[in-house]
Amino acid sequence: MILGVCSGLLAVLLALAAFFRTHWSVPRTCFVAGMGLLAADSMLGALAADALRPDQAVGWVRWKLVTLSLLPAVWLPFSLSYARGSDRQWFARWRIWPALVCLAPIAVSLLFFGRLLGPILQKETFGQWAVSLNAPGLALSLLVLVSAILILMNLEFTFRAAVGTMRWRIKFMILGVGLVFVVHAYTCSETLLFRAVDLSLQGVNSGALLLGCLLVGRSLMRMGHFEVDVYPSQAVLHSSLTVLLAGAYLMAVGVFAKGVAVLGGDFTLQIRVFLGLVSLVVLAILLLSDRVRLHIRRFISRHFQRPQFDYRTLWKTFTEGTVRRLEQTDLCNAIVKLISATFQTLSVTIWLVDELKERLLFGASTSLSPESAGRFVDDTAAAASAIKALSEGHRPVDLDGARESWAAVIRRLHPEEFRKGGNRLAVPLMAGEELLGVMLLGDRVGGVSFSMQDLDVLTSIGEQAAASLLNIRLSQSLAHAKQLEAFQAMSAFFVHDLKNATSTLSLMLKNLPVHFADPNFREDALRGIGRTVTYLNDLIDRLGLIRRELTIQPVACDLNAVVLEALTCLDGGPEIELVKELRPLPRVMVDPAQMRTVVTNLALNARDASGLGGRITVSTSRQNNHVVLSFADNGCGMSPEFVRDSLFRPFTTTKKNGIGIGMFQCRIMVEANRGRIEVASQPGKGTTFRVLIPAHGNSELKPPTTRPPAKTS
């Protein structure tokens, strides 16, 4: 009872401490509500364990289960939003599943409030009661266990994504909350295993809450713990240590508990569990302490004569971490994380020089967010003087020891977090004689000064980082030049076709005064103007497709019907033999308008390639899980080199009057509809295009009967 009340009161005090702070946010609100619920859970458990009559214990346990069902509703949003700069994106992406996990336990506890518990059991070995659970109570325990594992997973993701000062700020909060839910997962697993609430385990819950509150209180003493912005990577979701440990634990605890039950139990089991829990907490604190890890590294280096750096491993790690970074921001983020881990430096920031060499722009940091970094940017004249001074040397500069005016400008860009974090260092990022940026280091663990060996390594890393930054900028310039070249080519084709269209209209205008009285001429003129406008609109639509992202609106439809609808708009003429072989097909999920455009383009290309007396065969079939649309002609064909290198590239064509966009348009439309195009062609023999689209469902549709399904010409 004493332990339960003390831990509950401590949780209430922490909730009040967070409640009276300013700047309310989602994690702060969830924290206040969550600590209140944990306090209620601890006190209800203590009352149940200290009850004098079984009916009293049953009443307290029932309300304890209701309180337990409310925990996921506040702590799961806390784990998704605490110290995360991308919490809105996570809520938007996973809004359905967290809502189900939060609401399911509450629904079970409210709908089956009177049927959660079964008869009470006397456990003589422990000298306590155990309240059996019915099916709803077991389901509630299972849901709480799943939610506890999800909360631990989210806290793990946040901790693994944080580095340097950010990790220092949040580690005690994550460790304290994680400890509470590790124990909740343990007690829920025991409840599921024995199908009863063991009141002797309430001391373990209360002890875990007491230790967790002490750790959380340590975190609350550190400023800014709720405002840290961490951006967990999507890749970390696929390598969660929590899931692996939870699975191994649930199997081990099942075997262990069964063994204890067979042997008759052990009255010291709970004491040993609690002592083991305290030992694990102490061990976790030691392993997460940057200072302890620093002393371990020193001990190994001093007594085993280990070099300060394993250069082969260092450069391999640096190269692997930066070689695939194609964006400036990604590269800077990777560099600051590597520097922070290698040199045990909590605060690492990269500032980049703009193109005019007049300003310093924020690149990445382990201690500053992009929003907070904007407050430290100095005026243009002061920044330009600092850039000029840093450009004169390649070696790192001790900022706190420098007395020049430009050093004061750089010091303002990197505020100190600790009083005893050692001197701050500025590492110029030089590519040849050009300064691309500056890397600032500070708050080294233990306040250790940088040695000459450290400075040499940092100089080399700075030059390597500058080379990577220069490569990214040159690649971006090359891509921009290619885009400009493509735009120039597009403009040439566009101007050429506009010239042809305006020539037609100009000739028509010259003849208009002479033949205006002729009704046939006016009718022909109107038709000519209409064809020219249609052609120009089609040209604009095709060119606009290159510069905008293609959006699709897929629906389940019959591909045969789409093909027939597109072919009705095709005037093949009597000189072209058009053969349709349409077989029964399952539905496909495509955008009908885009597929009609694809069919029209393929049919027009086949007609132009076949010429007079040509033959075009349009067929549909099913191949495994795909629907196949085939266009085969007996025209001029294409060379293998043209098919491989030029067919699907924009502005390349074999037609005299073409602009080379049709097949490029077909390909991106088919791929947008999750399909692909295959081509088989031989010069002088013809070409076959095959469009493969994934089938939707198993129901087959017969070809439309509006036109004969057999061969027609």
C-alpha positions in Angstrom: 0.0 0.0 0.0 2.8 2.4 0.9 4.7 1.8 -2.3 1.5 2.2 -4.4 0.5 5.4 -2.8 4.0 6.9 -2.9 4.5 6.1 -6.6 1.0 7.4 -7.4 1.6 10.7 -5.5 5.0 11.1 -7.3 3.2 10.6 -10.7 0.6 13.2 -9.8 3.4 15.7 -8.8 5.1 15.2 -12.2 1.8 15.7 -14.0 1.3 18.9 -12.1 4.8 20.1 -12.9 4.2 19.6 -16.6 0.6 21.1 -16.3 1.8 24.4 -15.1 4.4 24.9 -17.8 3.7 27.1 -20.8 3.4 26.2 -24.5 0.9 23.4 -24.5 1.3 20.7 -27.1 0.1 17.2 -28.0 2.9 15.4 -26.1 2.6 17.6 -23.0 -1.2 17.1 -22.9 -0.8 13.3 -23.3 1.9 13.3 -20.6 -0.2 15.1 -18.0 -3.2 12.8 -18.7 -1.0 9.7 -18.8 0.7 10.3 -15.5 -2.6 10.9 -13.9 -3.9 7.5 -15.2 -0.7 5.7 -14.1 -1.2 7.2 -10.6 -4.8 6.0 -10.5 -3.7 2.6 -11.7 -1.0 2.3 -9.0 -3.4 3.3 -6.2 -6.2 1.0 -7.3 -3.7 -1.9 -7.5 -2.5 -1.1 -4.0 -6.1 -0.9 -2.7 -6.9 -4.3 -4.3 -3.8 -5.9 -2.9 -4.5 -4.6 0.6 -8.2 -5.4 0.6 -9.5 -7.3 3.6 -12.4 -9.1 1.8 -12.4 -10.8 -1.6 -15.4 -8.7 -2.8 -13.5 -5.5 -2.1 -10.5 -6.8 -4.1 -12.8 -7.7 -7.0 -14.3 -4.2 -7.1 -10.9 -2.4 -7.0 -9.5 -4.8 -9.7 -12.5 -4.1 -12.0 -11.9 -0.3 -11.8 -8.2 -1.0 -12.3 -8.9 -2.7 -15.6 -11.0 0.2 -16.7 -8.1 2.6 -15.9 -5.7 0.2 -17.7 -7.9 0.4 -20.8 -7.5 4.2 -20.9 -3.7 4.1 -21.0 -3.2 3.4 -24.7 -5.5 6.4 -25.6 -3.0 8.8 -24.1 0.4 7.1 -24.1 0.3 5.9 -27.8 -0.3 9.5 -29.1 2.5 10.6 -26.7 4.9 8.0 -28.1 4.0 9.1 -31.7 4.5 12.9 -31.0 7.1 13.2 -28.2 10.2 15.0 -29.4 9.2 14.4 -33.1 9.3 17.2 -35.6 7.3 15.1 -38.1 4.5 14.1 -35.7 1.8 15.5 -37.9 3.0 13.4 -40.9 3.0 10.2 -38.7 -0.5 10.9 -37.4 -1.7 11.6 -41.0 -0.2 8.4 -42.3 -1.1 6.0 -39.4 -4.3 7.7 -38.1 -6.5 4.6 -38.5 -4.4 2.0 -36.7 -3.5 4.1 -33.6 -7.2 5.0 -33.3 -8.2 1.3 -33.3 -5.5 0.4 -30.8 -6.6 3.3 -28.5 -10.4 2.8 -28.7 -10.5 -1.1 -28.7 -9.5 -1.5 -25.0 -12.0 1.3 -23.9 -14.8 -0.4 -25.9 -14.1 -3.8 -24.3 -14.0 -2.4 -20.8 -17.2 -0.4 -21.2 -19.2 -2.9 -23.1 -18.3 -5.9 -20.9 -17.8 -4.0 -17.6 -19.7 -6.5 -15.5 -18.2 -9.6 -17.3 -14.5 -8.8 -17.1 -13.8 -10.8 -13.9 -14.5 -14.3 -12.9 -14.4 -15.9 -9.4 -11.6 -15.1 -7.0 -8.9 -17.6 -6.3 -6.9 -18.1 -3.2 -3.1 -18.5 -3.7 -1.8 -20.0 -0.6 1.8 -20.0 -1.6 1.8 -16.2 -2.0 -0.6 -15.4 0.7 -2.6 -13.3 -1.7 -5.7 -13.4 -3.8 -5.9 -13.8 -7.6 -8.9 -12.7 -9.5 -9.7 -14.9 -12.5 -10.6 -13.3 -15.9 -13.4 -14.1 -18.3 -12.9 -13.9 -22.1 -13.5 -10.0 -22.2 -10.9 -9.5 -19.4 -8.4 -11.7 -21.3 -9.1 -9.8 -24.5 -8.5 -6.5 -22.7 -5.2 -7.7 -21.3 -4.1 -8.8 -24.8 -5.0 -5.4 -26.2 -3.1 -3.6 -23.5 -0.1 -5.8 -24.1 -0.1 -5.0 -27.8 -0.4 -1.3 -27.1 2.5 -1.5 -24.6 4.7 -3.1 -27.3 3.7 -0.4 -29.8 4.5 2.4 -27.4 7.9 0.9 -26.7 8.5 0.6 -30.5 7.7 4.3 -31.0 9.9 5.4 -28.1 12.7 3.2 -29.6 12.3 4.8 -33.0 12.5 8.3 -31.5 15.6 7.4 -29.4 17.4 5.8 -32.3 16.8 8.8 -34.6 18.1 11.3 -32.1 21.8 12.1 -31.9 24.1 14.3 -29.8 22.3 16.9 -27.7 18.9 15.8 -28.8 19.5 12.3 -27.4 21.0 13.8 -24.2 17.7 15.7 -23.6 15.2 12.9 -24.2 17.0 9.7 -23.0 15.7 9.8 -19.3 12.2 10.5 -20.4 12.2 7.6 -22.8 13.9 5.4 -20.3 11.4 6.2 -17.5 8.2 5.8 -19.7 9.7 2.7 -21.3 10.4 1.1 -17.9 6.8 1.6 -16.9 5.4 -0.1 -20.1 8.0 -2.9 -20.0 6.6 -3.8 -16.6 3.0 -3.4 -17.8 3.9 -5.8 -20.7 5.3 -8.2 -18.1 2.2 -8.1 -15.9 -0.2 -8.4 -18.8 1.7 -11.5 -20.1 1.5 -13.0 -16.6 -2.2 -12.3 -16.6 -2.7 -13.9 -20.0 -0.6 -16.9 -19.0 -2.5 -17.7 -15.8 -5.9 -16.2 -16.9 -6.0 -14.3 -13.6 -4.9 -10.9 -12.1 -2.2 -11.8 -9.5 -2.5 -9.2 -6.8 1.0 -10.0 -5.6 2.3 -8.3 -8.8 1.0 -4.9 -7.9 4.2 -4.2 -5.9 6.2 -4.7 -9.1 3.9 -2.3 -11.0 4.2 0.3 -8.2 8.0 -0.1 -7.9 8.4 0.3 -11.7 6.2 3.5 -11.6 8.3 4.9 -8.7 11.6 4.3 -10.6 10.1 5.6 -13.9 8.9 8.8 -12.2 12.4 9.4 -10.8 13.8 9.0 -14.3 11.1 11.2 -15.8 11.7 13.8 -13.1 15.4 13.9 -14.1 14.3 14.5 -17.7 11.9 17.3 -16.6 14.8 19.1 -15.0 16.5 19.5 -18.5 15.2 22.4 -20.5 13.4 22.0 -23.8 12.7 18.3 -23.5 9.3 18.6 -25.1 10.4 20.8 -28.0 13.2 18.6 -29.4 12.6 17.9 -33.1 13.6 14.4 -34.2 12.8 13.0 -37.6 12.7 9.1 -37.5 13.6 7.5 -40.8 11.1 5.1 -42.4 13.9 2.5 -42.7 14.1 2.1 -38.9 10.5 0.8 -38.8 11.8 -2.5 -40.4 14.5 -3.1 -37.8 12.8 -2.7 -34.4 14.6 -4.2 -31.5 11.5 -4.0 -29.4 9.6 -6.5 -31.4 12.5 -9.0 -31.3 12.9 -8.6 -27.5 9.2 -8.8 -26.9 8.8 -12.0 -28.8 11.8 -13.6 -27.1 10.6 -12.4 -23.7 7.0 -13.7 -24.1 8.3 -17.2 -25.0 10.8 -17.2 -22.1 8.4 -16.0 -19.5 5.9 -18.6 -20.5 8.3 -21.4 -20.0 9.6 -19.9 -16.8 6.2 -19.3 -15.3 5.0 -22.8 -16.1 8.1 -24.2 -14.4 7.4 -22.2 -11.3 3.8 -23.3 -11.2 4.8 -26.9 -11.6 7.3 -26.6 -8.7 4.7 -25.1 -6.4 5.8 -21.4 -6.7 8.4 -19.4 -4.9 7.4 -16.6 -2.4 10.7 -14.7 -3.2 9.9 -14.6 -7.0 8.5 -11.0 -6.9 11.4 -9.7 -4.8 13.9 -11.1 -7.3 11.9 -9.7 -10.2 12.0 -6.3 -8.6 15.7 -6.4 -7.8 16.4 -7.6 -11.3 14.4 -4.7 -12.6 16.4 -2.2 -10.6 19.6 -3.8 -11.9 18.4 -3.5 -15.5 17.6 0.2 -14.9 21.0 1.0 -13.5 22.7 -0.9 -16.3 20.6 0.9 -18.9 21.5 4.3 -17.4 25.2 3.4 -17.4 25.1 2.2 -21.0 23.2 5.3 -22.2 25.6 7.6 -20.4 28.0 9.4 -22.8 30.4 10.0 -20.0 30.6 6.3 -18.9 31.1 5.3 -22.5 33.9 7.8 -22.8 35.7 6.4 -19.7 35.3 2.9 -21.1 36.9 4.0 -24.4 39.8 5.7 -22.5 40.3 2.6 -20.4 40.5 0.4 -23.4 42.9 2.8 -25.2 45.2 3.2 -22.2 45.5 -0.4 -21.0 45.2 -2.2 -24.3 47.2 0.4 -26.3 44.4 0.8 -28.8 45.0 3.6 -31.4 42.8 6.6 -31.0 41.3 6.0 -34.5 40.9 2.9 -36.5 41.4 4.8 -39.8 40.3 1.9 -42.0 37.0 1.5 -40.2 36.6 5.3 -39.9 36.9 6.0 -43.6 34.8 3.0 -44.5 32.0 4.2 -42.2 32.3 7.7 -43.5 32.3 6.6 -47.2 29.4 4.2 -46.8 27.4 6.8 -44.9 27.8 9.6 -47.5 28.4 8.0 -50.9 24.7 7.5 -51.7 23.5 10.9 -50.5 22.3 12.8 -53.6 20.8 15.8 -51.9 22.7 18.5 -50.0 20.4 18.2 -46.9 20.8 14.4 -46.7 24.5 14.6 -47.0 24.8 17.2 -44.2 22.6 15.2 -41.9 24.7 12.1 -42.4 27.9 14.0 -41.8 26.8 15.6 -38.5 25.6 12.2 -37.2 28.9 10.5 -38.1 31.0 13.3 -36.6 28.9 13.3 -33.4 29.3 9.5 -32.9 33.0 9.4 -33.9 34.3 12.3 -31.7 31.8 12.0 -28.8 30.6 15.6 -29.6 27.0 16.3 -28.8 26.6 19.5 -30.8 27.6 19.4 -34.5 26.3 21.9 -37.0 27.0 22.5 -40.7 26.5 26.0 -42.2 26.8 26.3 -46.0 28.0 29.3 -48.0 25.6 30.7 -50.6 26.5 31.2 -54.2 27.3 35.0 -53.7 29.7 34.2 -50.8 27.7 36.6 -48.6 25.6 34.5 -46.3 25.7 31.3 -44.3 22.8 29.0 -44.7 21.7 26.2 -42.3 22.7 22.7 -43.5 22.1 20.3 -40.6 22.7 20.0 -36.8 22.4 17.6 -33.9 21.4 20.4 -31.5 19.6 23.0 -33.6 16.3 22.6 -35.6 15.9 24.5 -38.9 13.5 26.8 -37.2 15.7 27.6 -34.2 18.8 28.0 -36.4 17.2 31.0 -38.2 17.5 33.1 -35.0 21.3 32.9 -35.1 21.9 34.0 -38.7 23.9 37.3 -38.7 23.7 40.2 -41.1 25.3 39.9 -44.6 28.3 42.1 -44.0 29.4 40.2 -40.8 28.8 36.8 -42.5 30.8 37.9 -45.5 33.8 38.8 -43.4 33.7 35.5 -41.6 33.5 33.6 -44.9 36.5 35.5 -46.2 38.6 34.8 -43.0 37.7 31.0 -43.1 38.6 30.8 -46.8 42.2 31.7 -46.0 43.0 28.4 -44.1 42.2 24.7 -44.3 42.9 23.8 -40.6 40.2 23.8 -37.8 40.0 26.9 -35.7 39.5 27.1 -31.9 36.6 29.5 -31.8 36.7 30.2 -28.0 40.5 31.0 -28.3 40.2 33.3 -31.3 39.9 37.0 -30.7 39.1 38.2 -34.2 35.8 39.8 -34.9 34.7 37.2 -37.4 35.1 34.5 -34.7 32.4 36.2 -32.6 30.1 35.9 -35.7 30.7 32.2 -35.9 30.3 31.6 -32.2 26.8 33.1 -32.3 25.9 30.4 -34.9 26.8 27.7 -32.4 25.5 28.4 -28.8 26.9 26.3 -26.0 24.6 23.8 -24.3 26.9 22.8 -21.4 29.2 24.9 -19.2 31.9 22.4 -19.3 31.7 21.1 -22.9 35.2 22.2 -23.9 36.2 24.6 -26.6 34.1 25.0 -29.7 35.8 24.2 -33.1 35.2 25.5 -36.6 36.3 23.2 -39.5 36.3 24.9 -42.9 34.8 22.7 -45.7 37.3 23.6 -48.5 37.2 22.1 -52.0 40.5 23.3 -53.4 40.6 27.0 -52.7 36.8 27.4 -52.5 35.0 27.5 -49.2 31.7 25.6 -49.4 30.7 25.7 -45.7 31.9 25.4 -42.1 31.3 22.6 -39.6 31.0 23.7 -36.0 31.7 21.3 -33.1 31.0 21.8 -29.4 29.8 20.2 -26.2 32.2 17.3 -26.2 31.5 14.7 -23.6 33.6 15.3 -20.5 34.9 18.6 -21.9 37.9 16.9 -23.5 40.0 19.1 -25.7 40.6 18.1 -29.3 44.1 16.6 -29.8 46.4 17.1 -32.8 45.3 13.7 -34.1 41.6 14.8 -33.8 42.4 18.0 -35.8 44.2 16.1 -38.5 41.3 13.7 -38.9 38.7 16.6 -38.9 40.7 18.4 -41.6 40.6 15.3 -43.8 36.9 14.8 -43.1 36.2 18.5 -43.9 38.0 18.2 -47.3 36.1 14.9 -48.1 32.8 16.5 -47.1 33.5 19.5 -49.2 34.3 17.3 -52.2 31.0 15.5 -51.7 29.1 18.8 -51.5 30.9 20.0 -54.7 29.9 16.8 -56.5 26.3 17.3 -55.6 26.3 20.9 -56.7 28.0 20.0 -60.0 25.5 17.2 -60.5 22.6 19.6 -59.9 24.2 22.0 -62.4 24.6 19.3 -65.0 20.9 18.2 -64.5 19.9 21.8 -64.9 21.9 22.1 -68.1 20.3 18.9 -69.5 16.8 20.3 -68.7 17.7 23.5 -70.5 19.0 21.5 -73.5 15.7 19.5 -73.5 13.7 22.7 -73.3 15.7 24.2 -76.2 15.0 21.0 -78.3 11.4 21.1 -77.3 11.2 24.8 -78.3 12.7 24.0 -81.7 10.1 21.3 -82.4 7.3 23.5 -81.0 8.3 26.5 -83.2 8.6 24.2 -86.3 5.1 22.9 -85.9 3.8 26.3 -85.1 5.4 27.6 -88.3 3.6 24.9 -90.3 0.3 25.7 -88.7 0.7 29.5 -89.3 1.7 28.9 -92.9 -1.6 27.1 -93.5 -3.6 29.8 -91.9 -1.6 32.5 -93.7 -2.4 30.9 -97.1 -6.0 30.7 -96.2 -6.1 34.4 -95.2 -4.6 35.4 -98.6 -7.3 33.5 -100.5 -10.1 34.7 -98.3 -10.7 38.1 -100.0 -10.8 36.4 -103.4 -13.0 33.4 -102.7 -15.0 34.7 -99.7 -18.3 34.7 -101.8 -17.9 30.9 -102.5 -19.8 28.9 -99.9 -17.7 25.8 -100.5 -14.5 27.8 -99.8 -15.9 29.2 -96.6 -16.9 25.7 -95.5 -13.4 24.3 -96.3 -11.8 27.3 -94.5 -13.8 26.7 -91.4 -12.8 23.0 -91.4 -9.2 23.9 -91.9 -9.2 26.4 -89.0 -10.9 23.8 -86.8 -8.3 21.1 -87.7 -5.4 23.6 -87.0 -6.8 24.6 -83.6 -7.3 20.9 -82.7 -3.8 20.1 -83.7 -2.3 23.0 -81.7 -4.3 22.0 -78.6 -3.1 18.4 -79.0 0.4 19.7 -79.3 0.2 21.8 -76.2 -1.3 18.9 -74.2 1.4 16.6 -75.2 4.2 19.0 -74.4 2.6 19.9 -71.1 2.7 16.2 -70.1 6.5 16.3 -69.9 6.6 19.1 -67.2 3.8 18.0 -64.9 3.3 14.9 -62.8 0.9 12.4 -64.2 -2.2 11.7 -62.1 -4.5 8.8 -62.6 -8.1 8.0 -61.6 -8.2 4.2 -61.9 -11.6 2.3 -62.0 -12.4 -1.3 -62.7 -13.3 -1.5 -66.4 -13.4 -3.8 -69.4 -10.3 -3.3 -71.6 -12.1 -4.6 -74.7 -14.7 -1.8 -74.4 -12.0 0.8 -74.0 -10.3 -0.5 -77.1 -13.4 -0.5 -79.2 -14.3 3.0 -78.1 -10.9 4.3 -79.0 -10.9 2.6 -82.4 -14.3 4.1 -83.4 -12.5 7.5 -83.5 -9.9 6.1 -85.9 -10.6 6.6 -89.5 -8.5 3.8 -91.0 -9.8 4.3 -94.5 -10.4 1.5 -97.0 -6.7 1.2 -97.8 -5.9 -0.2 -94.2 -7.1 -3.6 -93.1 -8.0 -3.5 -89.4 -8.4 -6.9 -87.7 -9.8 -7.1 -84.2 -9.3 -10.3 -82.1 -10.8 -9.5 -78.7 -11.0 -12.4 -76.2 -12.9 -12.5 -72.9 -10.9 -10.7 -70.2 -11.1 -10.0 -66.4 -11.5 -6.4 -65.3 -8.5 -4.1 -65.0 -7.9 -1.2 -62.7 -6.9 1.6 -65.1 -7.7 5.2 -66.0 -10.0 4.7 -69.1 -9.2 8.2 -70.6 -5.4 7.5 -70.5 -5.8 4.0 -71.9 -7.9 5.4 -74.8 -5.0 7.8 -75.5 -2.6 4.9 -75.5 -4.8 2.8 -77.9 -5.2 5.9 -80.2 -1.4 6.5 -80.3 -0.5 2.9 -81.0 -3.2 2.7 -83.7 -2.0 5.9 -85.4 1.6 4.7 -85.3 0.6 1.4 -86.8 -1.4 3.0 -89.6 1.5 5.4 -90.4 4.0 2.6 -90.4 1.8 0.2 -92.6 0.9 2.7 -95.4 -1.3 1.8 -98.3 -2.5 -1.8 -98.3 -1.2 -2.4 -94.8 -2.6 -4.7 -92.2 -3.1 -4.0 -88.5 -4.1 -6.6 -86.0 -5.5 -5.5 -82.6 -5.9 -8.4 -80.1 -6.5 -8.9 -76.4 -5.7 -11.9 -74.3 -4.8 -13.0 -70.8 -1.3 -14.0 -69.7 -1.0 -15.3 -66.1 -2.1 -12.4 -63.9 -2.0 -9.8 -66.7 -4.3 -8.6 -69.4 -2.4 -8.2 -72.7 -3.3 -5.6 -75.5 -1.4 -6.2 -78.7 -1.0 -4.0 -81.8 0.8 -5.8 -84.7 1.4 -4.3 -88.2 3.3 -5.4 -91.3 4.9 -2.0 -91.9 8.4 -0.7 -92.2 9.6 -1.8 -88.8 12.4 -0.3 -86.7 16.0 -1.1 -86.1 17.1 -2.7 -82.8 19.3 0.3 -82.1 16.4 2.7 -82.5 14.1 0.6 -80.2 16.8 0.3 -77.5 18.1 3.9 -77.5 15.4 6.3 -79.0 11.9 4.8 -79.2 10.7 6.0 -75.8 12.7 9.1 -75.5 11.0 12.5 -76.1 11.7 14.4 -79.4 13.1 11.3 -81.2 11.0 10.0 -84.1 11.2 8.4 -87.6 8.2 10.4 -88.9 8.8 13.3 -91.1 6.1 15.4 -89.5 6.3 14.0 -85.9 7.6 15.5 -82.8 8.5 12.3 -81.0 6.2 12.5 -78.0 3.6 9.9 -78.7 5.5 6.8 -77.5 7.0 8.7 -74.6 3.5 9.6 -73.6 2.3 6.0 -74.0 5.0 4.6 -71.8 4.5 7.0 -68.8 0.7 6.5 -69.0 1.0 2.7 -69.0 3.6 2.7 -66.2 1.3 5.1 -64.2 -1.4 2.4 -64.5 1.1 -0.2 -63.1 1.7 -1.8 -66.5 4.5 -2.1 -69.0 5.1 -2.0 -72.8 7.0 -4.6 -74.7 8.2 -4.1 -78.3 9.3 -6.6 -81.0 10.2 -5.1 -84.4 12.2 -6.1 -87.5 13.1 -3.7 -90.3 10.9 -4.4 -93.4 8.7 -6.9 -91.6 6.6 -5.0 -89.1 6.3 -4.2 -85.4 4.3 -5.6 -82.5 3.6 -3.6 -79.3 2.3 -5.5 -76.3 0.8 -3.6 -73.3 0.5 -5.7 -70.1 -1.8 -4.5 -67.3 -2.3 -6.4 -64.0 -5.8 -8.1 -63.9 -8.3 -7.0 -61.3 -10.4 -9.9 -59.8 -11.2 -13.2 -61.4 -14.5 -12.5 -63.2 -14.2 -12.6 -66.9 -16.0 -10.3 -69.3 -17.0 -11.2 -72.8 -16.2 -8.8 -75.6 -18.8 -6.2 -76.3 -21.4 -7.3 -78.8 -21.8 -3.9 -80.4 -19.2 -5.0 -83.0 -18.4 -8.4 -84.3 -15.8 -10.2 -82.1 -14.4 -12.1 -85.1 -12.0 -10.8 -87.7 -13.2 -7.8 -89.6 -11.7 -5.5 -92.2 
